[in-house]
Amino acid sequence: MPPCLAQGGLDRPETRRVLGVGPGVVLQRARVGEVEAQGRRYGTRGGRASRNPASLDGERVRNQPQRSPGVSAAGFERPTIETDVAVIGGGAAGLYVALRAAEHGAEATLVSRKPLTESASFWAQGGLAAALAPDDSPARHAQDTLNAGRGLCRSEAVEMLTREAPGAVAELRERGVRFDPDPASPDGALSLALEGGHSARRIVHAGGAQTGRAITGRLAQLVAESERIRVLEETSALALWSDGSECAGVMTDTGPIAARATVLATGGGAALWQRTTNPWGAIGAGAVLAHAAGAALADLEFCQFHPTALALPGSGHDGTLLTEALRGEGAELLDASGRRFTDELAPRDQVAAAILDRMDADGTDHVALDLRSIPPERFPNVFEACRAAGFRPESQPVPVAPAAHYLMGGVVCDLDSATTLPRLYAVGECSCSGAHGANRLASNSLSECFVFGARAAA
Ligand SMILES: Cc1cc2nc3c(=O)[nH]c(=O)nc-3n(C[C@H](O)[C@H](O)[C@H](O)COP(=O)(O)OP(=O)(O)OC[C@H]3O[C@@H](n4cnc5c(N)ncnc54)[C@H](O)[C@@H]3O)c2cc1C
C-alpha cells in the first residue's frame, strides 16, 4: 500500500497541533473496549469497555461512556454562543444536518474551518447511489454494498442507507438540486451512471462529474438564506465541551458554543496519506475530537484507496481523482505494454490491488487509464484536470495509481447518528455506522450524508 504520511516524514500540518488538542488529552484515553457486530469485534477506543453491542444496534445509545478529562468554557474570554444544534463541518453532511434541523424548528450554528470549496463534498465527482431504475431495487443495491464491504458491513445500516437513498435524491431535487436528465428519456428520468461493484446503473450525477459542486453549492445557498442558521466560517473546533458523561457543545478558536445537541460532520482522514484524493484538511478531526471527549471509535484500519488518481509524484496534480464513472463508460486500464489486465468495474479494493500488483510486476510507479473512447463533454472537468496536468486525454492514456480516498472507520454511531457520548452525533465520512464495512461501495458516501443526516436532524 502507499506509505502513510507519518512514515514518510510529516510535511503537512500535524493533526493534534492543528486541532489545538494537546497530546496528553488525546493519548491518555487509549483504553480499548470491544463491541461485536456481524460476528466481528469492533475495537473501540476510549468509549465503553463493555461487550454490550448497543453502540452498533438500532437503539440510541444510553450507556455511560468512560469519563474524559473534561473540557468546559471556563477560562474562555469570548462570550458563549447558545444554540440548539452545533454542527461542526460545512460539507454535504454538515450543511444538510443544519438545514434539516432548522426546518424542524431548531436554531443551528454551523462552524467550518475551511471554505466550502475545500471540502471533499465539493470535490465529489461521480454522484450518489440510489436504486431508481425500473429494473433495480434497494435490496439489490444493499447486496452490492454488502459484497463490496467484504462481510464486515452492519446489515441494518446498509438496509437503511439503500432503502432511504431514493428518497434522499427526491428531497435534494425538491430543494433545487438539478441532476443530469437522461437525454433519451421522454419523461425526464434522471441519467444513471454505472460504477465499480454496482450490478445496475444507479449513480445520479450533476454537471457531468461536478456532482459535489452542484449539491453543496445549492445547500450552501439554502443555509445562507435560513434565518435559523448561523454560519461561522474560518472557525475551527478545538475540543468538544464535555465532562465525559455528555456533550454540552464545542470549543472553537473563536469561542465556546453551548448546544443541546452537537453534530460532528468533519469529513474523513485520507489526507494523512502521501498520495490522496482528499483536500488537505481531511485529517480525521472528528475522530480526534470524539476520542478526546470519550466517544467510541471503530474501523480506523479501513482506509479505501481509489484505484485511479493521477500519478505525477512531486506535482500538485498528483492524486487528482479520475472518477470511477469513466470506467463505467468504458475507460480501460492498461499496463506498461499497453494491455488490459483487470476488470475495470470490480469493487475498488480489487481494482486497486490489481493495479499495485501490476505496478510491482512491471517495475513502474503507475499504470495507464485510456480515456480515448470517452466523450469529453460527458466529463468536462475531468478532461480539463488532465489537460491542466499536461496531458491530452483524447489522444493519450494518462498515468494513474491508487490514492488514499475514503476512511470507512470513524466515530461509532447508531442508525440515528447518535454516538456513544450522549448529545453527540456524527454524520458523513467522520461517522462509522457500519454501512461500508471494510470497503465502501462507490458513490454510497454522498447518499450516506443525506440519509443519516436527515435521521440525525429528526
Ligand atoms: C475527489 C473526491 C471525489 C469524490 N467523489 C465522490 C462521489 O462521486 N460520490 C460519493 O458518494 N463520494 C465521493 N467522494 C467521497 C465524498 O465526497 C465524501 O466522503 C463526503 O463528501 C464527505 O462529506 P462530509 O460532509 O462528511 O465531509 P467533507 O465534505 O469533507 O466536509 C468536512 C467539513 O468539516 C470541516 N472541518 C474539518 N475539521 C474541522 C474542525 N476542526 N473545525 C471546524 N470544521 C472542520 C471542513 O472544513 C469541511 O467543511 C469523493 C471524495 C473526493 C475527495
The ligand as a Gaussian input file, in Angstrom:
#p B3LYP/6-31G(d) Opt

LIG

0 1
 C      -12.134000      13.963000      -5.102000
 C      -13.253000      13.229000      -4.418000
 C      -14.318000      12.726000      -5.151000
 C      -15.356000      12.043000      -4.523000
 N      -16.414000      11.607000      -5.270000
 C      -17.463000      11.022000      -4.631000
 C      -18.636000      10.656000      -5.357000
 O      -18.741000      10.871000      -6.551000
 N      -19.653000      10.064000      -4.668000
 C      -19.596000       9.814000      -3.315000
 O      -20.551000       9.277000      -2.751000
 N      -18.485000      10.172000      -2.612000
 C      -17.445000      10.769000      -3.230000
 N      -16.346000      11.139000      -2.507000
 C      -16.391000      10.990000      -1.053000
 C      -17.327000      12.056000      -0.503000
 O      -17.147000      13.246000      -1.235000
 C      -17.067000      12.333000       0.968000
 O      -17.000000      11.141000       1.695000
 C      -18.207000      13.169000       1.530000
 O      -18.430000      14.287000       0.724000
 C      -17.878000      13.594000       2.937000
 O      -18.765000      14.610000       3.303000
 P      -18.651000      15.224000       4.749000
 O      -19.655000      16.319000       4.819000
 O      -18.718000      14.136000       5.743000
 O      -17.162000      15.824000       4.835000
 P      -16.452000      16.972000       3.983000
 O      -17.160000      17.272000       2.747000
 O      -15.020000      16.587000       3.884000
 O      -16.571000      18.246000       4.922000
 C      -15.873000      18.310000       6.138000
 C      -16.062000      19.703000       6.704000
 O      -15.569000      19.750000       8.042000
 C      -14.774000      20.924000       8.203000
 N      -13.862000      20.675000       9.318000
 C      -12.945000      19.691000       9.441000
 N      -12.335000      19.793000      10.625000
 C      -12.892000      20.857000      11.278000
 C      -12.689000      21.466000      12.557000
 N      -11.792000      21.005000      13.430000
 N      -13.438000      22.550000      12.884000
 C      -14.369000      23.044000      12.017000
 N      -14.597000      22.493000      10.797000
 C      -13.867000      21.418000      10.448000
 C      -14.118000      21.105000       6.847000
 O      -13.641000      22.426000       6.684000
 C      -15.305000      20.784000       5.938000
 O      -16.144000      21.908000       5.820000
 C      -15.301000      11.830000      -3.124000
 C      -14.233000      12.324000      -2.377000
 C      -13.217000      13.026000      -3.017000
 C      -12.083000      13.559000      -2.194000

